[in-house]
Amino acid sequence: MTNASLSLSFNPAGIQLDPRQGLSRQLYQALRARVLDGRLASGTRLPASRDLAAALAISRNSVVRAYDQLYAEGFIEGRVGDGTYVAQLPQASLPVRKSSKKAPTQWLDLPVVVPDKVIHSGALRRVENNHLPTPPSGPPRAFRVGVPAFDLFPFEVWAKLNAAFWRKPDLQQLCYGAPEGDARLRGMIAAYLRSSRGMQCSAEQIVITSGAQQGISLCAQLLVEPGDGVAIENPGYRAAGHAFAVAGARLHGVAVDSEGIDCQALAGLGDCRLAYVTPSHQYPTGVVMSLARRLELLAWAERANGWIVEDDYDGEYRYSGAPLAPLAALDRQGRVLYVGTFGKVAFPALRLGYLVLPPALVDAFSQRRAVDVRHSEVSTQAVMAEFMAAGHFQRHIRRMRRAALSRRNTLLTGWPRDIAGVGSLPSVAAGLHLTVAVDSLARERELIEKADRVDVEINGLSSYWLPDSQEPEDQRAGLVLGFAAVPEAAISAALGRLQAAWRE
């Protein structure tokens, strides 16, 4: 074939190659794109490698490598004694080429393909309607919510334990593991919960998860059918609500009073067989559920033949007396699924949590988790088990509790007084955050905007309510402040900036 005959089959003039990058890969992509969008129809004859190399001013080897890849993938075919042709491809499988007035984003001028119609399944729609917002990035600052004092974590100890694990790993541990998690870690967690929380649980009831959120998602996947009613605290932890909504649940926001979730309102929900609660320190109001309300909630679960998902996300932080016994410690009917996490004691990036399950549910949860992730990452579990066995975990919890108490006191002492529209500070007996009432939604937004301008991070209470809440908007207003994320000096400095900004 001569250069004069190239135009009869294929004109390479539209292909532009960047000499600074791999030429064969670029040529392969350009030819492949033209086949897929129909510019090179099935049966079109391609130039011989030598002729195409001359036309594009590149080496023949580059063309040969591009052709070889196209041959291997079935885009082109050779005909004995007759050259190279675009393969016969079923037209229905090729994307339709759409014209676009936008300038090309790639030097190869690849086509912009816009589907005429995107068909969404019900699950995809639920994900789109219930997606989680991106957590705040960057180093912690006052008053970020949900972050412990991980600047105090004993990283040197952790690094030594981690190095010891990898220095001479047990080869059996490096194979596929049990989906329910490392046996030694499960045993250490069970022993910790028995001694510190009064829970009569065994290692066999524990399933390790990638943080509390995966534990909640597993509960949603296995306990909820599309259309089921699920009760969640309102205001509450919206990420839990998202997990249940994605599973197809219809969310019922149940009010929270000074004793916890309103069990009378819960009992009135005829289609509801599952309730998600944070009894040790309600998120975000900070209410600690009373014993009477805990017993009432357990009685509801027994009557309704239902489940309670108890999220004990920061139950280790109790500033007067020992941590309260969780619902799971009071449960005698096997109705409570307990969600625990190391993220509020160690650091969020650890992504290590656990579920304590009624014995009848353990196998199902393990099997479901195996479908998603097979099993947890091995070294983190092994290191945490050794961290606990050597006593570092308990010492660290005591240190974190003292630090959180000191940082809480710094916030309470230095909080700006007599700010228009801001209520008085609550007493804070537990947890890592507090909530302050504000008299209107407009004032909430104004205060948060002013805080942000002086590099202070505050969450609005209004963002924790369900969108269809019946309460008037101004009754949903407030400020949610985490007090553990930064040291006392940073808290004091932030409070000084807030005082100036809010009094302008």
Protein Blocks (a to p, Z undefined) as FASTA:
>chain_A
ZZklmmmmoccklpccdfkbcfklmmmmmmmmmmmnopacghiacddfklmmmmnopafk
lmmmmmmmmmmnopaccdehiapadddddfklpccddddfbdcfbfklpacdddfbdcdd
fklmmmmmmcccdddedjdddddehiacfklpcfklmmmmmmmmmmmccfklmmccdfkb
pfklmmmmmmmmmmmnopacdfklpccdebjklmmmmmmmmmpcehiacdddddddfklm
mmmmmnopacddddddfkbccfklmmmmmkbcbdcddfklccfkopacdfklmmmmmmmm
mmnopacdddffklmpccedjddddfklmpcnopaccdddfklmmcmklopadddddfkl
mmmmmmmmmmmnopacfklmmmmmmmmmnommmmmmmmmmmmmmmmmmmmmmmpcghieh
iacddddfedjbdcdddfbfklmmmmmmmmmmnopacddfklmpcfklcbdfklmgccdd
dfklpcfklmmmmmmmmmmmmmZZ
